[in-house]
């Protein structure tokens, strides 16, 4: 697992982005417009990783 030296604001931004991304993905799926999210934790962690690397 990758670790990053993020300050509190960056950590908050990464968590917020990850949760927003997962909610949007779940909404798309329930509307019949997207793929199912099989592992919510993995999806959120991937979104957090993308935010931390940006």
C-alpha positions, 0 to 999 in steps of 0.5 A: 500500500502506498503512503503519502505525506499529506497535510490535513487539508490534502487528506480532507480533500482526498477523502472528500473526492473519494467519497464523492466519486463513489457516490456518483458511481453508485448513482450512475449504476442505479440509474442504469448508466454505469458499471456496478461497483463491486468493492467500495473500499477499493474504488474509494482508495483508487479515487483517493490515490488519483487525488493525492497524485494530482 
